[in-house]
Amino acid sequence: MTPTNPATLSGRELLQAGMDGLLPPATIAATMNFRLVEVGDGVAVFEGEPGAQHLNPLGSVHGGWALTLVDSACGCAAHSTLGPGVGYATVETKVNFTRAIQPDGGVLRTEGTVVARGKTIITAEARMLDGNGRLVAHGTSTLMVLPGR
């Protein structure tokens, strides 16, 4: 696929084009050191590795880093269900942390899945796992569908 106009691509095609390097990734991905590694219908998977720039004053990874990945995985899972030119915006994201994330803990995987898809509202959930498959955070997002222009 060689996208000429991203507005003509479905959400899933747009995300795939980004993964394939045909479109630039969202700049937040570089700032937060994560990347989209898998996309399907209603599914999006990110991998990320926190660094020293993501620490809180106690020396563990700031919760905002994990929340950003949960929000991204839920949002992209929702986006994968949308047609060309249709967008979305997060209404709310809630995250529960189950263990501290250490900066030397390696790559974490965040798997987002659509739970329900309505005409104007999509709900999704995500789970963040460490390299040993242990749950470190999980959350839900409510997303608003933004009709094309």
MARKOL-935214 format. One record per residue (C-alpha): chain; x negated, y, z negated. Coordinates in nm, 2 decimals, always signed. Layout:
N
<node A, <X, Y, Z>>
...
This chain:
149
<node A, <+0.00, +0.00, +0.00>>
<node A, <-0.13, +0.34, +0.09>>
<node A, <+0.09, +0.60, -0.07>>
<node A, <+0.13, +0.92, +0.13>>
<node A, <+0.39, +1.08, -0.09>>
<node A, <+0.42, +0.96, -0.45>>
<node A, <+0.78, +1.09, -0.46>>
<node A, <+0.88, +0.82, -0.21>>
<node A, <+0.76, +0.54, -0.44>>
<node A, <+0.96, +0.36, -0.70>>
<node A, <+0.84, +0.38, -1.05>>
<node A, <+0.69, +0.03, -1.03>>
<node A, <+0.52, +0.11, -0.70>>
<node A, <+0.38, +0.43, -0.84>>
<node A, <+0.23, +0.25, -1.14>>
<node A, <+0.09, -0.02, -0.92>>
<node A, <-0.07, +0.24, -0.70>>
<node A, <-0.24, +0.40, -1.00>>
<node A, <-0.37, +0.06, -1.12>>
<node A, <-0.50, -0.01, -0.77>>
<node A, <-0.69, +0.32, -0.76>>
<node A, <-0.47, +0.46, -0.48>>
<node A, <-0.34, +0.74, -0.72>>
<node A, <-0.53, +0.90, -1.00>>
<node A, <-0.44, +0.78, -1.35>>
<node A, <-0.28, +1.01, -1.60>>
<node A, <-0.54, +1.23, -1.76>>
<node A, <-0.43, +1.12, -2.11>>
<node A, <-0.58, +0.78, -2.03>>
<node A, <-0.93, +0.92, -2.02>>
<node A, <-0.89, +1.12, -2.33>>
<node A, <-0.75, +0.83, -2.53>>
<node A, <-0.96, +0.56, -2.36>>
<node A, <-0.69, +0.33, -2.24>>
<node A, <-0.57, +0.19, -1.90>>
<node A, <-0.27, +0.03, -1.75>>
<node A, <-0.36, -0.33, -1.67>>
<node A, <-0.03, -0.49, -1.58>>
<node A, <+0.31, -0.38, -1.45>>
<node A, <+0.63, -0.58, -1.37>>
<node A, <+1.00, -0.51, -1.36>>
<node A, <+1.07, -0.37, -1.71>>
<node A, <+0.72, -0.45, -1.83>>
<node A, <+0.39, -0.25, -1.87>>
<node A, <+0.07, -0.36, -2.04>>
<node A, <-0.21, -0.13, -2.15>>
<node A, <-0.55, -0.20, -2.29>>
<node A, <-0.75, +0.05, -2.49>>
<node A, <-1.06, +0.08, -2.70>>
<node A, <-1.06, +0.35, -2.97>>
<node A, <-1.39, +0.53, -3.03>>
<node A, <-1.54, +0.77, -3.28>>
<node A, <-1.34, +1.06, -3.13>>
<node A, <-1.02, +0.88, -3.24>>
<node A, <-1.09, +0.85, -3.62>>
<node A, <-0.90, +1.00, -3.91>>
<node A, <-1.08, +1.14, -4.21>>
<node A, <-1.08, +0.80, -4.38>>
<node A, <-1.29, +0.65, -4.09>>
<node A, <-1.02, +0.43, -3.94>>
<node A, <-0.84, +0.50, -3.61>>
<node A, <-0.59, +0.78, -3.63>>
<node A, <-0.23, +0.65, -3.61>>
<node A, <-0.16, +0.89, -3.32>>
<node A, <-0.39, +0.68, -3.10>>
<node A, <-0.17, +0.37, -3.15>>
<node A, <+0.15, +0.57, -3.12>>
<node A, <+0.03, +0.71, -2.79>>
<node A, <-0.03, +0.36, -2.65>>
<node A, <+0.31, +0.24, -2.78>>
<node A, <+0.48, +0.54, -2.62>>
<node A, <+0.29, +0.49, -2.30>>
<node A, <+0.37, +0.12, -2.28>>
<node A, <+0.74, +0.18, -2.35>>
<node A, <+0.76, +0.47, -2.11>>
<node A, <+0.58, +0.29, -1.82>>
<node A, <+0.80, -0.02, -1.88>>
<node A, <+1.10, +0.21, -1.84>>
<node A, <+0.95, +0.38, -1.54>>
<node A, <+0.90, +0.05, -1.37>>
<node A, <+1.28, +0.01, -1.34>>
<node A, <+1.34, +0.35, -1.17>>
<node A, <+1.38, +0.43, -0.81>>
<node A, <+1.18, +0.68, -0.60>>
<node A, <+1.18, +1.03, -0.72>>
<node A, <+1.35, +0.94, -1.05>>
<node A, <+1.16, +1.03, -1.37>>
<node A, <+1.19, +0.99, -1.74>>
<node A, <+1.11, +1.16, -2.07>>
<node A, <+1.07, +1.02, -2.42>>
<node A, <+1.35, +1.12, -2.65>>
<node A, <+1.20, +0.94, -2.95>>
<node A, <+0.92, +0.69, -3.03>>
<node A, <+0.89, +0.52, -3.37>>
<node A, <+0.59, +0.31, -3.47>>
<node A, <+0.52, +0.07, -3.76>>
<node A, <+0.16, +0.00, -3.84>>
<node A, <+0.08, -0.35, -3.98>>
<node A, <-0.30, -0.31, -4.03>>
<node A, <-0.57, -0.05, -4.01>>
<node A, <-0.73, -0.02, -3.67>>
<node A, <-1.11, +0.00, -3.70>>
<node A, <-1.32, +0.19, -3.44>>
<node A, <-1.54, -0.12, -3.38>>
<node A, <-1.25, -0.36, -3.34>>
<node A, <-1.28, -0.39, -2.96>>
<node A, <-1.01, -0.38, -2.70>>
<node A, <-0.64, -0.37, -2.81>>
<node A, <-0.36, -0.48, -2.59>>
<node A, <-0.02, -0.30, -2.60>>
<node A, <+0.27, -0.48, -2.42>>
<node A, <+0.58, -0.27, -2.35>>
<node A, <+0.92, -0.42, -2.25>>
<node A, <+1.26, -0.27, -2.16>>
<node A, <+1.53, -0.38, -2.41>>
<node A, <+1.83, -0.20, -2.24>>
<node A, <+1.86, +0.00, -1.92>>
<node A, <+2.16, +0.24, -1.89>>
<node A, <+2.22, +0.51, -1.64>>
<node A, <+2.09, +0.79, -1.86>>
<node A, <+1.91, +0.61, -2.15>>
<node A, <+1.66, +0.33, -2.16>>
<node A, <+1.53, +0.17, -2.48>>
<node A, <+1.20, -0.02, -2.49>>
<node A, <+0.98, -0.19, -2.74>>
<node A, <+0.60, -0.24, -2.76>>
<node A, <+0.36, -0.46, -2.96>>
<node A, <-0.01, -0.38, -3.01>>
<node A, <-0.24, -0.67, -3.06>>
<node A, <-0.60, -0.69, -3.15>>
<node A, <-0.86, -0.92, -2.98>>
<node A, <-0.75, -1.21, -3.20>>
<node A, <-0.39, -1.17, -3.11>>
<node A, <-0.30, -1.02, -3.45>>
<node A, <-0.02, -0.76, -3.45>>
<node A, <-0.16, -0.41, -3.55>>
<node A, <+0.14, -0.20, -3.46>>
<node A, <+0.48, -0.22, -3.30>>
<node A, <+0.74, +0.03, -3.21>>
<node A, <+1.04, +0.14, -3.00>>
<node A, <+1.12, +0.43, -2.77>>
<node A, <+1.43, +0.59, -2.64>>
<node A, <+1.38, +0.74, -2.30>>
<node A, <+1.60, +0.97, -2.09>>
<node A, <+1.64, +0.91, -1.72>>
<node A, <+1.57, +1.23, -1.52>>
<node A, <+1.75, +1.21, -1.18>>
<node A, <+1.55, +1.30, -0.87>>
<node A, <+1.57, +1.64, -0.73>>
